[in-house]
Amino acid sequence: MNPNTDKLVRRTTMVATVTAGYFLITADCGPEPNVLDPLVLPG
């Protein structure tokens, strides 16, 4: 594969993995406090 295409595929895969992980972690938390509360901006 083209090196530039390979780099793009790797970067896209990493972003997709992190995004999916974030949604899986936060999916069932509901209104209860959780470990990610300090990351959420008030307002």
Residue pairs with C-beta under 8 A, 6 or more apart in sequence:
1 9
25 36
26 34
26 36
29 36
